Amino acid sequence: MPEISAAQVKELREATGAGMMDAKSALTEAGGDFDQAAEILTRKGLAKSAERSDREAADGLATIAMADDNTAGSLIHLTAETDFSAKAEDFVSLGNDIAKAVLETGSADGFSDQIDQMKISKKENIELKRAELIKAADGNILDSYLHLQDGRGINAVIVEGEGVEAEALHQVSLHIAFAKPTFLSKDEVPAGDLETQLELGKDRAKEEGKPEEALDKIAQGRLQGWLKERVLLEQGLHGDKETVASTLGGGSIVRFVQAYIR
């Protein structure tokens, strides 16, 4: 039986929030293995990972899993506090496993223990921010795009099209990934936001000394510019003049989902 040092006990206590005797007992049971001891404490309900929940988890990964026939897909956003943890093989593997499970079962249930264990082993706030299953309606198709960096997904998109050619839909996926629209269409923008932008446009034009009779027209023009930054169908595909809406060949975008690491 390996001798358990005070330093080992201290490290485990700081990582898990467990009591001294509980930490020493777990290390003894695990033969001095830190990760196994942390798992023992978690299983016994003696580890306290909740104290990390108020720390910002701004890094992580975004990934997808797609059905072979592109009629269903899952999108996952798993966060960590540091780039170091987000790139780690076990973190990436967990995110991919969750994506596959959501695609197969529609749920991420069953991963809470693994996430809690990872919080303890990495001493970070690990959160499953999003786990979503997307199924295409009959006759529709899905397209996806996943941007990888250092072996992990950092920008994930799934888009559903109705009556849109596959290549055209894929171009929309690529566009969404890098344009990061907030809304699909102008109809989704809250009326209050539109009114606010019009008022701001008028106020700015007035401050610039524009004539009173031109304020409404100027405000409308600036509103259109604001919409093009946020509304998918109003945007120029890949930054060109041709809008996304005009490239769909009479079809339509039903919805899109996106998750990315900022």
Long-range contacts (C-beta under 8 A, 24 or more apart in sequence): 1-28, 1-31, 2-31, 2-32, 4-28, 4-32, 8-32, 8-34, 12-37, 12-38, 12-41, 14-123, 15-120, 15-121, 15-123, 16-41, 16-42, 16-46, 16-47, 16-48, 16-49, 16-120, 17-47, 17-48, 17-49, 17-51, 18-46, 18-47, 18-48, 19-46, 22-46, 34-121, 35-121, 38-117, 38-120, 38-121, 39-117, 41-120, 42-113, 42-116, 42-117, 42-120, 47-116, 47-120, 49-116, 49-119, 49-120, 52-119, 52-123, 52-124, 52-125, 53-125, 53-127, 54-125, 55-81, 55-124, 55-125, 56-81, 56-125, 57-81, 57-124, 57-125, 57-126, 57-127, 57-129, 58-262, 59-83, 59-85, 59-86, 59-261, 60-86, 60-91, 60-95, 60-129, 60-261, 61-86, 61-91, 61-92, 61-95, 61-152, 61-153, 61-154, 61-261, 62-146, 62-153, 62-154, 62-155, 62-156, 62-259, 62-260, 62-261, 63-95, 63-96, 63-99, 63-146, 63-152, 63-153, 63-156, 64-99, 64-144, 64-146, 64-153, 64-156, 64-157, 64-158, 65-96, 65-99, 65-100, 65-102, 65-103, 66-103, 66-142, 66-144, 66-158, 67-103, 70-136, 70-141, 70-142, 70-143, 70-144, 71-135, 71-136, 71-141, 71-142, 72-103, 72-133, 72-134, 72-135, 72-136, 72-142, 73-103, 73-133, 73-134, 73-142, 73-144, 73-158, 74-99, 74-100, 74-102, 74-103, 74-131, 74-132, 74-133, 74-134, 75-99, 75-130, 75-131, 75-132, 75-134, 75-156, 75-158, 75-257, 75-258, 75-259, 76-102, 76-108, 76-128, 76-130, 76-131, 76-132, 76-156, 76-259, 77-128, 77-129, 77-130, 77-131, 77-156, 77-259, 78-126, 78-127, 78-128, 78-129, 79-125, 79-126, 79-127, 79-128, 79-129, 80-122, 80-124, 80-125, 80-126, 81-124, 81-125, 82-124, 85-122, 85-124, 85-126, 86-152, 86-261, 87-150, 87-151, 87-152, 88-122, 90-118, 91-118, 91-122, 91-126, 91-152, 92-151, 92-152, 94-118, 95-152, 95-153, 98-128, 98-131, 102-131, 102-132, 102-133, 103-133, 106-133, 107-131, 129-259, 130-259, 132-257, 134-158, 134-160, 134-255, 134-257, 136-160, 137-162, 137-254, 140-254, 141-166, 141-169, 143-169, 143-170, 143-172, 143-173, 144-173, 145-170, 145-173, 145-174, 145-176, 145-177, 147-177, 147-260, 154-260, 154-261, 155-258, 155-259, 155-260, 155-261, 156-258, 156-259, 156-260, 157-256, 157-257, 157-258, 158-256, 158-257, 158-258, 159-253, 159-255, 159-256, 159-257, 160-253, 160-254, 160-255, 160-256, 161-248, 161-251, 161-252, 161-253, 161-254, 162-251, 162-252, 162-253, 162-254, 163-248, 163-249, 163-250, 163-251, 163-252, 164-248, 164-249, 164-251, 164-252, 164-253, 165-249, 165-251, 168-247, 168-248, 168-249, 168-251, 171-237, 171-238, 171-247, 172-232, 172-237, 172-244, 172-247, 172-248, 172-253, 172-256, 174-238, 175-232, 175-235, 175-237, 175-238, 175-244, 176-232, 176-256, 176-258, 177-258, 177-260, 179-232, 179-235, 179-239, 180-258, 180-260, 181-230, 181-231, 181-232, 181-235, 181-256, 182-230, 182-231, 183-230, 183-231, 183-232, 184-231, 184-232, 184-233, 184-253, 184-255, 184-256, 185-231, 185-232, 185-233, 186-227, 186-231, 186-233, 186-234, 188-231, 189-227, 189-230, 189-231, 194-223, 197-222, 197-223, 197-226, 198-223, 232-256
